[in-house]
Structures are given as C-alpha cells and as structure tokens.
Amino acid sequence: MALLANHIAVVTGAGSGIGRAIAAGYAREGARVVLLDVNADTVAEAAQEIRKAGGKAESFALDVTKRDDCFALARQVADKVGQVSILVNNAGITRRNAFTADTETVAKDWNDIISLNLNGVFNVTQAFLAPLRVAKGRIVNIGSIQSFVHLRTPSSAAYTTSKHGVLGFTKALAAELGKEGVRVNAIGPGFIETNINANVRATNPALVQAFVDHTPLARTGKPEDIVGPAIFLASDLSAYVTGTIVMVDGGYRTV
Ligand SMILES: NC(=O)c1ccc[n+]([C@@H]2O[C@H](COP(=O)([O-])OP(=O)(O)OC[C@H]3O[C@@H](n4cnc5c(N)ncnc54)[C@H](O)[C@@H]3O)[C@@H](O)[C@H]2O)c1
C-alpha cells in the first residue's frame, strides 16, 4: 500500500523547487495534496502536473505572511477538501546581503525574511492546528544548514536567524504536541538547485564550487533529493521520530 494513502497533505511554497517536488512525491504515495503558494500560476501548474500523472491535487493562492488569509484558507480547505493530516512548512526566501550593508536594506531583509520564513511557519501551523490535532498529524518544517551555522559566504543574518527559529519551533511544538500523537520534525537541506539560488548559480560558480568542495557527496542536491526524507517524516515509517531535523545536505554538516 502507498505510504501516504488516506492522508491530506498541505505544502506551502509548492509552486517551485523543493515544495513542488515534495507535493508530487506525496501524491505518488497516495496523499491528496493541497498546494499553496503566493504565485497562483505556478502552483496551479504544479497541481495540474500532479493530476495529469494520476494524483489527487488542488491548488490555492496563499501568502503565508498574511495571517488572516491563512485562517480563511484553512477553513476553505476543511470545507472543500477535508481534514488535513500532514503539513509541510516550506515557503521561504533568502537574500545575500552582509549585515554591514546599507542599514535600510538590511532592515528590509530582516522584516521580509522573518515575516515569511518564521512568522509564515507560525501562521500556517496555527491555522491548520485543529485538524492536525484531530488527525494525529505530522508537521514537516524546512530548515537549513543555517539552522546550525551562519555561512561565511555572503548570507543574511536574518535567514540564519529564521532557520534557527524554525528548528526551535520544531522542537517546542514536538514537545507540546507529542502526547496528542502529533509529530513535528524538520528537514535541513544543503545546497539544492532551485530558483532560490538560480542567480548564484548563474553568476557565482566559485561559490557553488565552495559548497561542493565542503560536501562529502561532492555534488549539489536536486529537489528530488528532499522527497524521500519528506515522505519518511510524514509517514508511519517515522512513527517514533519527533522533534528532530533530518539533514539532507550531502554530509555538509559532518565536515
Ligand atoms: N534550495 C536550497 O538550497 C535550500 C537550502 C536550504 C533550505 N531551503 C529552503 O527550502 C524552502 C524552499 O525553497 P526552494 O529552494 O524550493 O526555493 P524556490 O524559490 O524554488 O521556492 C520557494 C517557493 O515559495 C513561494 N513563496 C515565496 N513567498 C511566499 C509567500 N509569502 N507565501 C507563500 N509562498 C511563497 C515562492 O513563490 C516559491 O514557489 C525554503 O524554506 C528555503 O529556505 C532551500
């Protein structure tokens, strides 16, 4: 039997990259997938692709920074789709400005990144908390290598702070919700080739090489590399796993 049969899975930021790959992977494992993204076009296309492949998927436009919209959307999903049992908090952005850059630029980065990468996770989790509690659901948050370290390559302090926060939130929620049977874990991707780093890949091959040189598996990752661990954490295969982060970084953090 498929690993996620009878589950309804919500994935944020599902129009592109890692979220899109996870949504498709969950659908292949039998889940009915609800794809959410601020970009209505890409998320509709991603859902269409899943349906064409024989999966069950619907899409909704949602900006996860808009708290009221998150709650309204959760009600809409409950009415139109059903009881959500899996939530993947994946939507996120990064910026590569040093903390010593122009004050206003750094402050804007801080506000934009914290309100999406951290407050967005909070908003969506709270909005879907009721069905997740009833379903003894599973939450998978997307962290990063930067849930642990600040890269020495130009990278924003806001991003590092947000991803440390995602890991802290994961542990806090796992501790509180465990007795109800709700499991909360994170995935820490390494350098995965997606739109988030398309510009770096196009303009700064030396930076990409520095990542690869530091990575025991000696390559960058693809969105598909995240799918297996994401299925594991959402399925009964991980029934006794909560409050942890699975690093999917080619071994980056071990060296
Ligand atoms: N690619 C990597 O190397 C890497 C490494 C570590 C962690 N991550 C994390 O993985 C997650 C997914 O990133 P990705 O690499 O797939 O990037 P991506 O840019 O390909 O996808 C991000 C998606 O989030 C959506 N999004 C942006 N703002 C949104 C908002 N306000 N509300 C809803 N959706 C919004 C975008 O439209 C896009 O579809 C992010 O949390 C990112 O921080 C990525």
The ligand as an SDF file (V2000), in Angstrom:
LIG
                    3D

 44 48  0  0  0  0  0  0  0  0999 V2000
   17.4130   25.4570   -2.3160 N   0  0  0  0  0  0  0  0  0  0  0  0
   18.2440   25.3870   -1.2870 C   0  0  0  0  0  0  0  0  0  0  0  0
   19.4620   25.2870   -1.4400 O   0  0  0  0  0  0  0  0  0  0  0  0
   17.7050   25.4170    0.1250 C   0  0  0  0  0  0  0  0  0  0  0  0
   18.5580   25.1000    1.1780 C   0  0  0  0  0  0  0  0  0  0  0  0
   18.0780   25.1160    2.4740 C   0  0  0  0  0  0  0  0  0  0  0  0
   16.7600   25.4360    2.7170 C   0  0  0  0  0  0  0  0  0  0  0  0
   15.9470   25.7670    1.6760 N   0  0  0  0  0  0  0  0  0  0  0  0
   14.5720   26.1150    1.9890 C   0  0  0  0  0  0  0  0  0  0  0  0
   13.6850   25.3680    1.2050 O   0  0  0  0  0  0  0  0  0  0  0  0
   12.4520   26.0630    1.0780 C   0  0  0  0  0  0  0  0  0  0  0  0
   12.0020   26.0510   -0.3750 C   0  0  0  0  0  0  0  0  0  0  0  0
   12.9260   26.7820   -1.1370 O   0  0  0  0  0  0  0  0  0  0  0  0
   13.3090   26.4210   -2.6460 P   0  0  0  0  0  0  0  0  0  0  0  0
   14.7760   26.2390   -2.6720 O   0  0  0  0  0  0  0  0  0  0  0  0
   12.4400   25.3550   -3.1650 O   0  0  0  0  0  0  0  0  0  0  0  0
   13.0050   27.8410   -3.3260 O   0  0  0  0  0  0  0  0  0  0  0  0
   12.0280   28.2700   -4.5200 P   0  0  0  0  0  0  0  0  0  0  0  0
   12.2610   29.7240   -4.6680 O   0  0  0  0  0  0  0  0  0  0  0  0
   12.2260   27.3880   -5.6890 O   0  0  0  0  0  0  0  0  0  0  0  0
   10.5750   28.0140   -3.9310 O   0  0  0  0  0  0  0  0  0  0  0  0
   10.0150   28.8160   -2.9190 C   0  0  0  0  0  0  0  0  0  0  0  0
    8.5280   28.9470   -3.1780 C   0  0  0  0  0  0  0  0  0  0  0  0
    7.9620   29.7220   -2.1030 O   0  0  0  0  0  0  0  0  0  0  0  0
    7.0000   30.6020   -2.6670 C   0  0  0  0  0  0  0  0  0  0  0  0
    6.7860   31.7610   -1.7940 N   0  0  0  0  0  0  0  0  0  0  0  0
    7.5570   32.8690   -1.6730 C   0  0  0  0  0  0  0  0  0  0  0  0
    6.9740   33.7380   -0.8400 N   0  0  0  0  0  0  0  0  0  0  0  0
    5.8060   33.1730   -0.4230 C   0  0  0  0  0  0  0  0  0  0  0  0
    4.7730   33.5970    0.4470 C   0  0  0  0  0  0  0  0  0  0  0  0
    4.8270   34.7950    1.0560 N   0  0  0  0  0  0  0  0  0  0  0  0
    3.7270   32.7690    0.6520 N   0  0  0  0  0  0  0  0  0  0  0  0
    3.6620   31.5660    0.0340 C   0  0  0  0  0  0  0  0  0  0  0  0
    4.6190   31.1200   -0.8050 N   0  0  0  0  0  0  0  0  0  0  0  0
    5.6780   31.9120   -1.0260 C   0  0  0  0  0  0  0  0  0  0  0  0
    7.6120   31.0090   -3.9990 C   0  0  0  0  0  0  0  0  0  0  0  0
    6.6190   31.5670   -4.8700 O   0  0  0  0  0  0  0  0  0  0  0  0
    8.1920   29.6960   -4.4740 C   0  0  0  0  0  0  0  0  0  0  0  0
    7.2580   28.9590   -5.2290 O   0  0  0  0  0  0  0  0  0  0  0  0
   12.6890   27.4450    1.6800 C   0  0  0  0  0  0  0  0  0  0  0  0
   12.1900   27.4880    3.0050 O   0  0  0  0  0  0  0  0  0  0  0  0
   14.1950   27.5520    1.7000 C   0  0  0  0  0  0  0  0  0  0  0  0
   14.6680   28.4380    2.6900 O   0  0  0  0  0  0  0  0  0  0  0  0
   16.3860   25.7560    0.3860 C   0  0  0  0  0  0  0  0  0  0  0  0
  1  2  1  0
  2  3  2  0
  2  4  1  0
  4  5  1  0
  4 44  2  0
  5  6  2  0
  6  7  1  0
  7  8  2  0
  8  9  1  0
  8 44  1  0
  9 10  1  0
  9 42  1  0
 10 11  1  0
 11 12  1  0
 11 40  1  0
 12 13  1  0
 13 14  1  0
 14 15  2  0
 14 16  1  0
 14 17  1  0
 17 18  1  0
 18 19  2  0
 18 20  1  0
 18 21  1  0
 21 22  1  0
 22 23  1  0
 23 24  1  0
 23 38  1  0
 24 25  1  0
 25 26  1  0
 25 36  1  0
 26 27  1  0
 26 35  1  0
 27 28  2  0
 28 29  1  0
 29 30  1  0
 29 35  2  0
 30 31  1  0
 30 32  2  0
 32 33  1  0
 33 34  2  0
 34 35  1  0
 36 37  1  0
 36 38  1  0
 38 39  1  0
 40 41  1  0
 40 42  1  0
 42 43  1  0
M  CHG  2   8   1  16  -1
M  END
$$$$
